[in-house]
Amino acid sequence: MLTLVTSKVDASPVKELLESAVFSDPEALEQAIKLYSSNGEYELYAYVDEDEYVGLIGGRMNSDHQLEIIHLAVRPEDRMKGYGRGLIVEMILQKQPTSVFTVTDEEGAEFFRNVGFQVMGFESNEGGLEQFRCFYEVDDEEEAEE
């Protein structure tokens, strides 16, 4: 079940998943916590299975009704089981965006490509690292089927 956990961003199970989403970078974790706790525009959801936090997805809807995914994480022991894709599908069903997009690294880009996103690489301004824009156009018929 997808549960809104924005107000619980400091709670241990939520924080652990968010830490995974920022690759255990303490500075990035603090920025993420601040993003969700101080800005009502951004929401954080967790997938809860048998009272266990399995994964989380965070982001916002922009003025063009596009869903921007900022954070996506699944517990290491639950990866490769479809939870990541499920989090995205649940967000699409709940928010009903016209499209979904994110910016990620190479590993994340491979995941998004595998679940149907279009992926384009670009060089980021931060240290010249290659980043990837991932984009998914939501089909009205597809929304009805899910």
GROMACS elastic network, one bead per residue, 0.5 to 0.9 nm:
[ bonds ]
;  ai    aj funct       b0    kb
    1    46     6  0.80694   500
    1    47     6  0.54341   500
    1    48     6  0.52953   500
    1    49     6  0.65636   500
    2    45     6  0.62857   500
    2    46     6  0.56102   500
    2    48     6  0.63891   500
    2    56     6  0.86126   500
    2    87     6  0.76268   500
    2    90     6  0.72093   500
    2    91     6  0.84281   500
    3    44     6  0.85618   500
    3    45     6  0.53217   500
    3    46     6  0.52945   500
    3    47     6  0.62730   500
    3    48     6  0.70442   500
    4     7     6  0.79722   500
    4     8     6  0.86245   500
    4    43     6  0.73681   500
    4    44     6  0.60622   500
    4    46     6  0.64991   500
    5     9     6  0.63626   500
    5    14     6  0.75330   500
    5    43     6  0.78242   500
    5    44     6  0.55635   500
    5    45     6  0.52355   500
    5    46     6  0.63518   500
    5    56     6  0.89971   500
    6     9     6  0.54622   500
    6    36     6  0.59768   500
    6    37     6  0.67859   500
    6    40     6  0.89854   500
    6    42     6  0.81360   500
    6    43     6  0.55761   500
    6    45     6  0.68174   500
    6    58     6  0.86317   500
    7    10     6  0.79814   500
    7    11     6  0.89199   500
    7    36     6  0.79040   500
    7    37     6  0.66721   500
    7    44     6  0.84875   500
    8    11     6  0.52441   500
    8    12     6  0.87376   500
    8    14     6  0.69695   500
    8    15     6  0.84974   500
    8    37     6  0.86472   500
    8    44     6  0.89985   500
    9    12     6  0.82402   500
    9    13     6  0.88974   500
    9    14     6  0.57819   500
    9    15     6  0.59605   500
    9    18     6  0.82386   500
    9    32     6  0.89643   500
    9    33     6  0.61815   500
    9    36     6  0.71145   500
    9    37     6  0.70152   500
    9    44     6  0.78316   500
   10    13     6  0.86411   500
   10    14     6  0.69055   500
   10    15     6  0.56800   500
   10    33     6  0.71477   500
   10    37     6  0.87761   500
   11    14     6  0.55490   500
   11    15     6  0.58716   500
   11    16     6  0.85369   500
   12    15     6  0.50914   500
   12    16     6  0.60449   500
   12    17     6  0.87448   500
   13    16     6  0.51929   500
   13    17     6  0.64844   500
   13    18     6  0.87146   500
   13    52     6  0.83852   500
   13    53     6  0.64021   500
   14    17     6  0.53331   500
   14    18     6  0.61734   500
   14    19     6  0.85445   500
   14    46     6  0.74648   500
   14    53     6  0.72737   500
   14    55     6  0.87200   500
   14    56     6  0.77733   500
   15    19     6  0.59481   500
   15    20     6  0.86024   500
   15    29     6  0.82608   500
   15    33     6  0.81227   500
   16    19     6  0.50281   500
   16    20     6  0.63978   500
   16    21     6  0.88298   500
   16    24     6  0.89625   500
   16    75     6  0.89067   500
   17    20     6  0.50558   500
   17    21     6  0.63999   500
   17    22     6  0.89564   500
   17    46     6  0.88764   500
   17    53     6  0.81288   500
   17    54     6  0.81787   500
   17    55     6  0.66384   500
   17    56     6  0.66650   500
   17    72     6  0.86994   500
   17    73     6  0.61167   500
   17    74     6  0.69563   500
   17    75     6  0.67485   500
   18    22     6  0.65288   500
   18    23     6  0.87790   500
   18    24     6  0.86394   500
   18    29     6  0.69697   500
   18    32     6  0.77079   500
   18    33     6  0.83077   500
   18    56     6  0.73883   500
   18    57     6  0.88280   500
   18    71     6  0.74045   500
   18    72     6  0.80181   500
   18    73     6  0.69611   500
   19    22     6  0.52840   500
   19    23     6  0.62862   500
   19    24     6  0.50283   500
   19    25     6  0.71799   500
   19    26     6  0.78011   500
   19    28     6  0.82974   500
   19    29     6  0.57294   500
   19    32     6  0.88615   500
   19    73     6  0.87978   500
   20    23     6  0.50393   500
   20    24     6  0.56897   500
   20    25     6  0.86985   500
   20    29     6  0.89691   500
   20    72     6  0.88141   500
   20    73     6  0.63297   500
   20    74     6  0.80059   500
   20    75     6  0.79106   500
   20    76     6  0.88503   500
   21    24     6  0.76376   500
   21    29     6  0.85597   500
   21    56     6  0.85999   500
   21    71     6  0.58224   500
   21    72     6  0.58445   500
   21    74     6  0.82230   500
   22    25     6  0.58953   500
   22    26     6  0.83668   500
   22    28     6  0.60412   500
   22    29     6  0.62023   500
   22    32     6  0.82088   500
   22    71     6  0.76803   500
   22    73     6  0.88205   500
   23    26     6  0.88462   500
   23    28     6  0.84614   500
   23    29     6  0.86899   500
   24    27     6  0.88926   500
   24    28     6  0.80156   500
   24    29     6  0.72638   500
   25    28     6  0.52840   500
   25    29     6  0.60710   500
   25    30     6  0.87492   500
   26    30     6  0.62780   500
   26    31     6  0.86893   500
   27    30     6  0.52358   500
   27    31     6  0.63187   500
   27    32     6  0.86874   500
   28    31     6  0.50062   500
   28    32     6  0.61017   500
   28    33     6  0.86193   500
   29    32     6  0.50491   500
   29    33     6  0.61774   500
   29    34     6  0.85525   500
   30    33     6  0.51125   500
   30    34     6  0.61206   500
   30    35     6  0.85224   500
   31    34     6  0.50856   500
   31    35     6  0.60503   500
   31    36     6  0.88277   500
   32    36     6  0.64226   500
   32    37     6  0.85376   500
   32    71     6  0.86076   500
   33    36     6  0.54624   500
   33    37     6  0.59791   500
   33    38     6  0.83347   500
   34    37     6  0.51235   500
   34    38     6  0.56491   500
   34    39     6  0.78108   500
   35    38     6  0.57485   500
   35    39     6  0.57611   500
   35    40     6  0.87178   500
   35    42     6  0.70368   500
   36    39     6  0.57348   500
   36    40     6  0.71557   500
   36    41     6  0.81991   500
   36    42     6  0.56551   500
   36    43     6  0.63061   500
   36    44     6  0.69331   500
   36    58     6  0.84335   500
   36    59     6  0.88289   500
   37    40     6  0.75876   500
   37    42     6  0.86253   500
   38    42     6  0.88951   500
   39    42     6  0.60485   500
   39    43     6  0.86752   500
   40    43     6  0.72245   500
   41    59     6  0.84009   500
   41    60     6  0.60975   500
   41    61     6  0.77379   500
   41    62     6  0.87507   500
   42    58     6  0.70930   500
   42    59     6  0.53069   500
   42    61     6  0.79578   500
   42    70     6  0.89620   500
   43    57     6  0.84634   500
   43    58     6  0.55750   500
   43    59     6  0.56351   500
   43    60     6  0.61603   500
   44    56     6  0.70769   500
   44    57     6  0.58894   500
   44    59     6  0.66276   500
   44    60     6  0.87968   500
   44    71     6  0.84106   500
   45    55     6  0.84888   500
   45    56     6  0.54992   500
   45    57     6  0.53633   500
   45    58     6  0.60820   500
   45    59     6  0.89798   500
   45    87     6  0.86792   500
   45    91     6  0.87361   500
   46    53     6  0.64219   500
   46    54     6  0.72942   500
   46    55     6  0.55997   500
   46    57     6  0.64211   500
   46    58     6  0.85930   500
   46    87     6  0.82772   500
   47    52     6  0.82954   500
   47    53     6  0.59514   500
   47    54     6  0.56509   500
   47    55     6  0.52120   500
   47    56     6  0.59735   500
   47    57     6  0.83510   500
   47    74     6  0.89936   500
   47    83     6  0.81953   500
   47    86     6  0.89276   500
   47    87     6  0.70518   500
   48    51     6  0.58361   500
   48    52     6  0.53489   500
   48    54     6  0.58835   500
   48    55     6  0.75249   500
   48    56     6  0.89903   500
   49    52     6  0.52243   500
   49    53     6  0.65769   500
   49    54     6  0.66417   500
   50    53     6  0.84936   500
   53    56     6  0.79056   500
   53    74     6  0.88692   500
   53    75     6  0.81771   500
   54    73     6  0.85776   500
   54    74     6  0.58661   500
   54    75     6  0.56207   500
   54    78     6  0.69051   500
   54    83     6  0.78131   500
   55    72     6  0.75183   500
   55    73     6  0.53722   500
   55    75     6  0.60180   500
   55    78     6  0.84196   500
   55    83     6  0.70099   500
   55    84     6  0.72904   500
   55    87     6  0.76200   500
   56    71     6  0.75658   500
   56    72     6  0.56829   500
   56    73     6  0.53696   500
   56    74     6  0.65248   500
   56    84     6  0.83742   500
   56    87     6  0.72130   500
   57    69     6  0.71476   500
   57    70     6  0.77091   500
   57    71     6  0.55048   500
   57    73     6  0.66542   500
   57    74     6  0.89326   500
   57    84     6  0.85389   500
   57    87     6  0.65414   500
   57    88     6  0.76009   500
   57    91     6  0.82416   500
   58    68     6  0.84653   500
   58    69     6  0.59343   500
   58    70     6  0.56166   500
   58    72     6  0.64933   500
   59    67     6  0.71348   500
   59    68     6  0.54179   500
   59    71     6  0.66331   500
   59    72     6  0.89510   500
   60    66     6  0.82781   500
   60    67     6  0.58375   500
   60    68     6  0.54080   500
   60    69     6  0.68745   500
   60    70     6  0.78647   500
   61    64     6  0.79215   500
   61    65     6  0.57732   500
   61    66     6  0.54880   500
   61    68     6  0.61556   500
   61    69     6  0.88879   500
   61    95     6  0.79409   500
   61    97     6  0.75561   500
   62    65     6  0.53940   500
   62    66     6  0.54745   500
   62    67     6  0.65581   500
   62    68     6  0.72543   500
   63    66     6  0.73385   500
   64    67     6  0.89076   500
   64    97     6  0.87412   500
   64    98     6  0.80851   500
   65    95     6  0.88655   500
   65    96     6  0.82507   500
   65    97     6  0.52930   500
   65    98     6  0.59565   500
   65    99     6  0.75301   500
   66    96     6  0.88140   500
   66    97     6  0.51418   500
   66    98     6  0.55836   500
   66   100     6  0.56624   500
   66   101     6  0.74511   500
   67    91     6  0.85412   500
   67    92     6  0.80300   500
   67    95     6  0.78069   500
   67    96     6  0.85623   500
   67    97     6  0.57864   500
   67    98     6  0.78186   500
   67    99     6  0.62610   500
   67   101     6  0.63712   500
   67   102     6  0.85924   500
   68    99     6  0.86444   500
   68   100     6  0.58737   500
   68   101     6  0.50868   500
   68   102     6  0.57307   500
   68   103     6  0.89427   500
   69    72     6  0.72386   500
   69    88     6  0.87826   500
   69   100     6  0.72737   500
   69   101     6  0.62287   500
   69   102     6  0.51428   500
   69   103     6  0.81104   500
   70   101     6  0.89882   500
   70   102     6  0.64997   500
   70   103     6  0.77733   500
   70   104     6  0.89018   500
   71   102     6  0.88322   500
   72    84     6  0.73654   500
   72    87     6  0.82977   500
   72    88     6  0.87839   500
   73    76     6  0.87912   500
   73    84     6  0.71572   500
   74    77     6  0.82645   500
   74    78     6  0.64329   500
   74    79     6  0.60384   500
   74    83     6  0.69043   500
   74    84     6  0.64197   500
   75    78     6  0.53163   500
   75    79     6  0.64567   500
   76    79     6  0.54302   500
   76    80     6  0.89819   500
   77    80     6  0.87831   500
   78    81     6  0.61050   500
   78    82     6  0.85532   500
   78    83     6  0.74435   500
   79    82     6  0.72766   500
   79    83     6  0.70500   500
   79    84     6  0.76803   500
   80    83     6  0.75816   500
   80    84     6  0.82444   500
   81    84     6  0.80761   500
   82    85     6  0.54415   500
   82    86     6  0.60240   500
   82    87     6  0.86987   500
   83    87     6  0.60602   500
   83    88     6  0.86981   500
   84    87     6  0.52105   500
   84    88     6  0.65776   500
   84    89     6  0.87952   500
   84   111     6  0.86533   500
   85    88     6  0.52116   500
   85    89     6  0.61959   500
   85    90     6  0.86218   500
   85   111     6  0.88525   500
   85   112     6  0.85626   500
   85   115     6  0.64625   500
   86    89     6  0.50159   500
   86    90     6  0.60040   500
   86    91     6  0.85030   500
   87    90     6  0.52001   500
   87    91     6  0.62239   500
   87    92     6  0.86764   500
   88    91     6  0.51541   500
   88    92     6  0.62163   500
   88    93     6  0.86870   500
   88   100     6  0.88969   500
   89    92     6  0.50666   500
   89    93     6  0.62056   500
   89    94     6  0.85879   500
   89   146     6  0.79092   500
   90    93     6  0.50807   500
   90    94     6  0.60558   500
   90    95     6  0.84729   500
   91    94     6  0.50279   500
   91    95     6  0.57748   500
   91    96     6  0.76784   500
   91    97     6  0.88148   500
   92    95     6  0.53628   500
   92    96     6  0.50821   500
   92    97     6  0.62638   500
   92    98     6  0.89538   500
   92    99     6  0.86501   500
   92   100     6  0.80653   500
   92   138     6  0.80188   500
   92   143     6  0.76680   500
   93    96     6  0.54317   500
   93    97     6  0.84207   500
   93   143     6  0.66095   500
   93   144     6  0.88429   500
   93   146     6  0.74804   500
   94    97     6  0.87765   500
   96    99     6  0.85928   500
   96   138     6  0.82928   500
   96   143     6  0.77182   500
   97   100     6  0.69055   500
   97   137     6  0.88727   500
   97   138     6  0.69725   500
   98   136     6  0.88991   500
   98   137     6  0.64622   500
   98   138     6  0.53556   500
   98   139     6  0.77268   500
   98   140     6  0.84205   500
   99   135     6  0.72478   500
   99   136     6  0.55201   500
   99   139     6  0.85106   500
  100   117     6  0.86587   500
  100   134     6  0.81986   500
  100   135     6  0.57961   500
  100   136     6  0.50817   500
  100   137     6  0.65419   500
  100   138     6  0.73190   500
  101   117     6  0.84181   500
  101   133     6  0.72154   500
  101   134     6  0.54502   500
  101   136     6  0.63056   500
  101   137     6  0.87642   500
  102   132     6  0.82013   500
  102   133     6  0.59410   500
  102   134     6  0.53087   500
  102   135     6  0.67888   500
  103   108     6  0.86944   500
  103   109     6  0.82296   500
  103   131     6  0.67119   500
  103   132     6  0.54591   500
  103   134     6  0.61317   500
  103   135     6  0.89433   500
  104   107     6  0.79532   500
  104   108     6  0.55638   500
  104   109     6  0.60698   500
  104   131     6  0.57135   500
  104   132     6  0.52781   500
  104   133     6  0.66998   500
  104   134     6  0.76316   500
  105   108     6  0.53318   500
  105   109     6  0.60354   500
  105   110     6  0.87858   500
  105   129     6  0.85896   500
  105   130     6  0.70328   500
  105   131     6  0.50415   500
  105   132     6  0.59904   500
  105   133     6  0.89949   500
  106   110     6  0.63654   500
  106   111     6  0.88966   500
  106   121     6  0.86918   500
  106   130     6  0.76138   500
  106   131     6  0.68295   500
  106   132     6  0.68603   500
  107   110     6  0.52911   500
  107   111     6  0.66709   500
  107   112     6  0.89671   500
  108   111     6  0.51363   500
  108   112     6  0.63017   500
  108   113     6  0.85806   500
  108   132     6  0.84070   500
  109   112     6  0.51069   500
  109   113     6  0.59832   500
  109   114     6  0.84994   500
  109   117     6  0.87030   500
  109   119     6  0.66276   500
  109   120     6  0.86797   500
  109   121     6  0.88253   500
  109   131     6  0.84576   500
  109   132     6  0.61438   500
  109   133     6  0.78400   500
  109   134     6  0.68256   500
  110   113     6  0.50734   500
  110   114     6  0.61560   500
  110   115     6  0.88252   500
  110   119     6  0.84908   500
  111   114     6  0.51273   500
  111   115     6  0.65072   500
  111   116     6  0.89884   500
  111   117     6  0.88751   500
  112   115     6  0.52261   500
  112   116     6  0.64994   500
  112   117     6  0.53634   500
  112   118     6  0.78700   500
  112   119     6  0.76143   500
  112   134     6  0.67066   500
  112   135     6  0.85605   500
  113   116     6  0.53232   500
  113   118     6  0.62213   500
  113   119     6  0.62683   500
  113   134     6  0.76717   500
  114   117     6  0.72994   500
  116   135     6  0.88498   500
  116   136     6  0.70841   500
  117   134     6  0.58154   500
  117   135     6  0.52480   500
  117   137     6  0.81304   500
  118   133     6  0.80914   500
  118   134     6  0.55336   500
  118   135     6  0.51465   500
  118   136     6  0.62769   500
  118   137     6  0.89192   500
  119   132     6  0.63507   500
  119   133     6  0.56746   500
  119   135     6  0.65347   500
  120   131     6  0.84941   500
  120   132     6  0.54250   500
  120   133     6  0.52378   500
  120   134     6  0.65490   500
  120   135     6  0.86178   500
  121   130     6  0.66484   500
  121   131     6  0.57298   500
  121   133     6  0.62881   500
  121   134     6  0.87643   500
  122   129     6  0.85966   500
  122   130     6  0.57381   500
  122   131     6  0.54460   500
  122   132     6  0.59712   500
  122   133     6  0.75796   500
  123   126     6  0.85492   500
  123   127     6  0.89185   500
  123   128     6  0.56680   500
  123   129     6  0.58349   500
  123   131     6  0.59204   500
  123   132     6  0.83501   500
  124   127     6  0.71437   500
  124   128     6  0.53920   500
  124   129     6  0.55616   500
  124   130     6  0.59204   500
  124   131     6  0.59630   500
  124   132     6  0.89621   500
  125   128     6  0.56897   500
  125   129     6  0.76074   500
  126   129     6  0.65681   500
  128   131     6  0.89755   500
  138   141     6  0.87578   500
  138   142     6  0.72155   500
  138   143     6  0.72813   500
  139   142     6  0.50604   500
  139   143     6  0.63650   500
  139   144     6  0.88647   500
  140   143     6  0.51678   500
  140   144     6  0.65104   500
  140   145     6  0.89299   500
  141   144     6  0.51891   500
  141   145     6  0.64417   500
  141   146     6  0.89680   500
  142   145     6  0.51290   500
  142   146     6  0.63895   500
  143   146     6  0.54193   500
